């Protein structure tokens, strides 16, 4: 496992452009399995999770060609389903949670799909019930080999139906949507996730010949078609990276411009960071953040402490709560962070406390942060990154801290952030990657 060695306390400056969105990339790459025609996708991030999923597709027999930086063509005209029965597939798919997204396309086009228990972040229970319940409502047969932790879905023909999802799962919605586009008849999906990434997937599928309506709402209607065709697609900028750079600028008191952010797709992100007192402007789709000596947290209208909590879109994304938490450690004022959707995502706060942050972890879901107003800097320590989003938060803390920090297990950060050390050095950070 690699490490980052950081000498913190430097002010940064410059311009940075966010990578393509990881969560969207995993969905649209999986969607290429729905057709034998060529599909070209641009702005794909060069990160571990995306590259692992591309590798799985290649092992399935998908022809993959790199057309340029971040641009790939895919053609799934000779899919080898025998790979699904191999030990190699078990190893490959168990390393990445995004592998679950190939189930819907394989089931829709070939009538069967199999998956070992997928990997990913250890951030609490992340059940797959929504995915499989949706497939079964479409007529699939489900089985689970408990001894081998192996899932299977099979169907002679999927048939459209009405379903009310038990949760607005993003990957669950994407998977069911990709299965439904080739089902016979009409499928209505209520309580569907409506994130920009689901909207992007829906628009891509429609360009391929699908008939999806209600895009952007939580009620999607799909008229099944017999086949889909090729298309081109461009992935949105990663909103989580955009929010990470806003937090970084505030914590390091730096002047940073974030280019081409697709501001109309950022949802609550700008307003939440402004409630922390961070000043910035959005001009020509760029976010311009001036160097700020201090930033003061707003209170609610009645004077009560600001609470930042996550919720399904258009609520605030859970992927940025850890960044908001670390940013609040140097604000002026108090913030209550309420992580509703995952029960283990706040456990990284013990590292921040070791760095000198004033945080009370109330329970697995809530943390009270007392900001230090940049009067007392965090101190550098040695720590381990537990997951992608905690990892970037610890990295932001280390960059703002006084002295040397070492972060181990940085593969967790590399899973979601492309060449992050190179980007940070370009802004003036003192960060070195070590084996």
Phi, psi and omega in degrees: 000133180279172181221156167253135173248121188235130167260108188275182176089002179274143171276138183252164176199154177133193184240140181222144179243129181291150177286175171293154186288122180303310186294323175291318183303316181297325179290310187287330175296318179297326183295341180295341179289350183280351183217154174271355179278165180284136176236129179247128181237131180245165181065035174281133179285143178271077183230163188302312185297318179294315181294325177294319179293320176299321178298320177298316178297319178298319178292337174282354180101004178289132178280120183240129177231133175274119184265343183172182181297115179080003182241126181227148169252145181230138174221113184257055182268349179223066183285132181258095183289346178298333179301330182295341182262004187266158175294328179298319178297319178301317180293314184295311186287334181285350182273347187219126180295330180297346179297339178300336185286350177276350182298309183301309179298317180295317179299315183294319187269326187242354176082005177200151178201144183225153184203130169286165178303119186286159180270210180119195183292146174265080186238023181116183182291131179226078186291156180254013185304318183301318179301305188287326175298321177296316178299318181294324176297331177279358175108007181279152173265136185244141172215151180225119177272098188296321181299321183260357183049058185230129181258150175215142172227138182218150179202141173285318177203126177283142180232136182297152182200177173263138174216142175250110184291140179291339176211154180276062182288130180292307181291327176297314177299315181299316182296313180295320178300315181291331175286321187288334186296336178253007178285159179277123178091198188260135174243132175245123180246110180257151188063032175288148170295147183230023176307156175307329181290325174292322177298318179297314178301316181297317179294321178296314180298321178296323176294335178279354178116000177287165179234087181246129176236164183087015183300131182097351178249179178263014177233101182257137176242130184236120171266115185296144177237165184280329181204159176244163184235179181286166178196179169240152184209140175245128182282141177294159169298151183281111183295332180289323177292321177302311179297325179297320181288329175297314178297320179299314181301316181294315183293327182260005181052052187244154174263110184228138173250128178256117187272148168049066188266353187054063189304328182291348180252013182271348177058232185280351189304308180300318184291325179294316179292328176292329176293337174282355178097008183277125181267135173196161177240150173248114182226128178052040178069016173249147173257121183251114184248116177282160174293130180237128177289326182213154172218133189249131183288135173286154169256170172289167185303326181275005178091359181284163186295138178298131173246129175246121181228160181263159178197158174303151180306136013270022172289179184284134184294135178295338182292345181251000181297324179293325177291318177299319181299310182293325178295324180292340182295338179244014174280171170261113181125181183248148176221136171259119177264124182240103180269098187275330194269341178223142187262359182237009189280347182262002185288349177287351184296339179296330176292319179295322177296320176298333179278354178108003180290149179261092184228135171247115176277104187289320179193181183301345185249346187226139176224133176259124184247125172257112183289148183257005171056031181059016178278328177234113181288153169296159179247145182292140177218177172259132185211173181237135178279119182276331179202177186302306189285323173296323180300314181292327179292318177295325178294318176298317178299317181295322180293333179269345189283159174275125177097194188265135173237148174234127178245118178267170178060043184285357172302328178299323177286318180297336178299333186238349185231124185278121173047047189294325180293323177294318179298319182289321177296326178296337177270354179106009180285150175260090182222132182233138176267130180232145179279000000 
